[in-house]
């Protein structure tokens, strides 16, 4: 019988690919309150990417407000078997502006 070894587990630090972008975006928004940021995402990964965008905005004490959405290059290719949610391919272009954090998130 093998007992194994004991040690200390250290979780790898997760990095958000949008954090640096939102630091720069917040600086631009200080100079121009009407500043916007447009990004093109893979339609199949849009939901996960939007969560990362929201988290990055919260990390600089703002909320990313979706102002425009261009689905013209997105195509529905099927539906998920269990949930019936659509499956997409192609690209989605989203335009965001920055706003103060929503009230429920201000203390976080």
Backbone bond lengths (Angstrom), bond angles and torsions (degrees), N, CA, C in turn:
res aa  C-N    CA-C-N  psi(-1)  N-CA   C-N-CA  omega(-1)  CA-C   N-CA-C  phi
1 X - - - 1.450 - - 1.531 109.03 -
2 X 1.316 116.81 132.45 1.455 122.02 178.85 1.519 109.09 -97.85
3 X 1.317 115.14 128.24 1.459 121.07 -178.73 1.526 111.17 -83.05
4 X 1.329 118.73 -40.50 1.461 121.96 -178.04 1.516 110.92 96.35
5 X 1.285 115.35 -170.03 1.465 120.09 -179.60 1.520 109.79 -128.71
6 X 1.311 114.82 155.06 1.458 121.22 177.98 1.521 108.83 -104.41
7 X 1.289 116.08 152.07 1.452 121.24 178.79 1.516 109.89 -161.48
8 X 1.300 115.66 -168.00 1.455 121.87 178.61 1.515 108.68 -114.42
9 X 1.311 115.99 125.91 1.458 120.70 179.47 1.515 109.56 -87.30
10 X 1.315 115.74 129.42 1.457 121.19 175.30 1.522 107.83 -123.35
11 X 1.309 115.20 116.81 1.462 120.00 -179.84 1.519 110.08 -69.87
12 X 1.322 116.03 140.61 1.457 120.67 177.99 1.527 108.88 -68.46
13 X 1.310 115.90 139.98 1.457 120.39 179.84 1.528 109.39 -72.86
14 X 1.318 115.41 128.46 1.462 120.07 179.07 1.526 108.82 -84.57
15 X 1.311 115.85 136.23 1.454 119.67 177.10 1.518 109.26 -115.50
16 X 1.294 115.46 139.07 1.454 121.66 178.96 1.530 107.54 -95.65
17 X 1.333 118.56 123.61 1.461 120.61 -176.90 1.530 113.41 -66.86
18 X 1.328 118.46 -13.38 1.458 121.64 -177.73 1.533 113.88 -99.65
19 X 1.314 118.71 -3.95 1.462 120.97 -175.78 1.520 112.02 -59.68
20 X 1.324 117.59 -49.57 1.465 120.37 -179.70 1.524 111.12 -62.39
21 X 1.322 116.69 -37.83 1.464 120.92 178.35 1.522 110.46 -61.16
22 X 1.336 116.69 -42.19 1.459 119.38 -177.78 1.516 112.95 -76.15
23 X 1.306 118.09 -24.43 1.461 119.81 172.14 1.530 108.83 -64.18
24 X 1.341 116.38 -46.90 1.463 121.13 177.72 1.532 111.08 -65.89
25 X 1.327 117.05 -39.37 1.461 121.52 -179.79 1.528 110.44 -63.56
26 X 1.337 117.37 -41.09 1.467 121.18 178.52 1.524 110.69 -63.27
27 X 1.327 116.93 -38.72 1.466 120.72 177.23 1.528 110.41 -64.91
28 X 1.317 117.03 -43.08 1.464 121.20 178.43 1.533 110.90 -64.14
29 X 1.329 116.50 -37.44 1.463 120.60 -179.35 1.523 112.01 -69.86
30 X 1.339 117.77 -26.13 1.465 120.17 175.10 1.524 110.23 -65.46
31 X 1.317 116.38 -38.54 1.463 121.43 -179.22 1.524 111.81 -79.46
32 X 1.318 116.44 -35.51 1.458 121.79 -177.88 1.527 108.65 -136.41
33 X 1.338 118.20 102.36 1.468 120.55 -178.25 1.524 114.17 -60.78
34 X 1.309 117.44 -18.03 1.460 121.73 179.58 1.530 112.39 -93.73
35 X 1.321 117.72 11.65 1.469 121.36 -178.78 1.522 109.80 -61.70
36 X 1.327 115.44 145.21 1.460 120.38 178.25 1.521 109.23 -134.17
37 X 1.313 115.57 163.16 1.459 122.52 178.52 1.518 107.18 -133.36
38 X 1.328 116.60 127.08 1.459 121.91 -180.00 1.520 108.75 -114.44
39 X 1.328 115.56 133.89 1.458 121.47 -178.41 1.521 109.04 -136.57
40 X 1.327 115.77 143.23 1.461 121.40 176.15 1.523 108.10 -107.43
41 X 1.328 115.99 125.64 1.462 122.34 -175.55 1.518 110.82 -119.60
42 X 1.324 115.24 155.64 1.458 121.69 171.82 1.527 107.43 -69.20
43 X 1.316 117.81 126.38 1.466 122.03 -175.20 1.526 112.37 -60.08
44 X 1.325 117.65 -32.08 1.464 120.85 -178.63 1.525 111.71 -70.20
45 X 1.324 117.69 -24.08 1.471 121.80 -177.03 1.525 112.36 -112.08
46 X 1.307 117.45 12.86 1.462 120.68 -173.52 1.527 113.53 -58.18
47 X 1.311 118.07 -45.61 1.458 120.84 -177.02 1.521 111.49 -60.50
48 X 1.309 117.55 -46.93 1.469 121.32 179.72 1.519 110.83 -63.93
49 X 1.326 117.10 -39.62 1.462 120.83 179.52 1.524 111.32 -67.05
50 X 1.326 117.01 -37.43 1.468 119.48 179.29 1.520 111.60 -67.65
51 X 1.324 117.97 -31.75 1.462 121.18 174.71 1.528 109.32 -64.88
52 X 1.332 117.09 -44.24 1.470 120.68 177.83 1.526 111.15 -62.77
53 X 1.319 117.22 -38.87 1.465 121.25 178.19 1.531 110.18 -64.00
54 X 1.318 117.18 -44.19 1.467 120.77 178.91 1.523 110.97 -62.78
55 X 1.326 117.26 -42.78 1.464 120.81 179.01 1.520 111.33 -64.46
56 X 1.324 117.19 -39.38 1.464 120.54 178.68 1.526 110.54 -65.31
57 X 1.320 117.30 -40.80 1.465 120.60 177.56 1.525 110.54 -63.76
58 X 1.322 117.38 -41.18 1.464 120.69 179.23 1.518 111.02 -65.04
59 X 1.327 117.22 -31.48 1.465 119.95 -179.18 1.530 112.18 -67.13
60 X 1.339 117.70 -20.10 1.469 121.26 175.97 1.530 110.27 -109.32
61 X 1.335 116.53 23.47 1.466 124.51 176.18 1.527 113.82 60.47
62 X 1.302 116.87 40.56 1.453 122.50 176.33 1.527 109.82 -136.49
63 X 1.317 114.73 170.65 1.453 122.46 172.45 1.523 107.37 -118.17
64 X 1.318 116.88 132.67 1.464 121.29 176.48 1.525 107.72 -84.86
65 X 1.328 115.78 115.57 1.468 120.56 -179.87 1.516 109.54 -98.45
66 X 1.313 116.26 122.68 1.456 121.11 177.54 1.526 108.07 -73.25
67 X 1.336 116.40 121.13 1.463 121.25 -177.25 1.516 112.91 -107.65
68 X 1.332 116.92 -30.24 1.454 119.96 -178.74 1.525 109.22 -149.25
69 X 1.315 115.15 145.83 1.463 121.47 -179.05 1.514 108.19 -137.70
70 X 1.340 116.61 127.47 1.459 121.63 178.57 1.525 108.32 -115.82
71 X 1.332 115.55 106.30 1.466 122.36 -179.87 1.521 112.65 -98.25
72 X 1.315 118.41 11.10 1.460 121.00 -172.55 1.527 113.52 -63.81
73 X 1.335 117.75 -21.13 1.469 120.78 -179.73 1.526 111.82 -105.37
74 X 1.325 116.57 15.78 1.463 122.51 179.66 1.514 108.99 -105.52
75 X 1.329 115.86 142.34 1.464 121.03 -178.22 1.525 109.59 -134.19
76 X 1.322 116.70 133.66 1.462 121.46 176.82 1.525 107.64 -79.27
77 X 1.351 115.69 127.03 1.466 119.04 -178.44 1.522 113.03 -114.95
78 X 1.311 118.10 -0.99 1.462 120.25 179.07 1.509 111.22 165.22
79 X 1.341 114.33 -168.23 1.463 121.29 178.18 1.516 109.21 -135.65
80 X 1.323 115.24 149.79 1.459 120.11 177.09 1.522 108.80 -71.46
81 X 1.315 114.90 140.38 1.457 120.63 -172.93 1.529 113.02 -63.31
82 X 1.339 116.93 -47.21 1.462 119.53 -174.34 1.521 113.20 -80.11
83 X 1.334 116.94 -42.77 1.461 119.72 -173.16 1.521 113.88 -96.78
84 X 1.301 117.62 -23.11 1.451 120.49 -176.91 1.517 113.40 81.07
85 X 1.353 116.85 3.19 1.461 120.46 178.25 1.527 109.91 -67.91
86 X 1.321 117.04 144.48 1.466 119.53 -178.00 1.526 112.62 -70.53
87 X 1.326 116.01 153.48 1.462 123.78 174.03 1.522 105.90 -113.54
88 X 1.336 115.42 130.56 1.457 120.75 -176.52 1.519 111.44 -118.05
89 X 1.337 115.50 158.56 1.448 121.65 168.93 1.526 106.36 -135.86
90 X 1.319 116.50 163.37 1.453 120.46 -179.25 1.511 111.12 107.67
91 X 1.317 116.40 -155.24 1.466 122.22 -175.91 1.525 110.90 -126.09
92 X 1.328 114.86 149.79 1.452 123.14 175.90 1.527 106.57 -127.31
93 X 1.327 116.65 132.47 1.460 120.92 177.98 1.521 108.58 -108.15
94 X 1.336 116.01 125.10 1.454 122.10 -177.47 1.526 109.55 -120.32
95 X 1.331 116.46 141.53 1.461 121.80 176.10 1.520 107.85 -118.97
96 X 1.334 115.63 128.98 1.464 122.63 -178.06 1.516 111.01 -119.35
97 X 1.335 115.81 151.87 1.453 122.69 165.87 1.523 106.40 -122.54
98 X 1.321 116.31 166.35 1.458 120.33 178.51 1.517 110.32 -102.22
99 X 1.311 115.85 142.49 1.459 122.87 174.57 1.522 107.18 -134.68
100 X 1.334 116.28 166.57 1.462 118.98 173.73 1.517 108.41 -60.99
101 X 1.330 115.62 156.55 1.461 119.68 178.61 1.516 110.31 -57.89
102 X 1.332 116.02 145.46 1.457 120.20 173.95 1.522 108.87 -60.60
103 X 1.297 116.83 148.58 1.465 121.96 -176.38 1.522 114.21 -50.78
104 X 1.352 120.63 -44.53 1.466 119.03 -178.70 1.520 113.77 -66.34
105 X 1.332 118.86 -18.34 1.459 121.54 -177.33 1.523 113.54 -101.23
106 X 1.315 118.22 -5.67 1.469 119.89 -174.30 1.510 113.69 -61.88
107 X 1.322 117.72 -31.26 1.460 120.11 -178.31 1.511 113.36 -86.04
108 X 1.339 117.48 -7.02 1.463 120.37 -176.54 1.514 110.80 -90.07
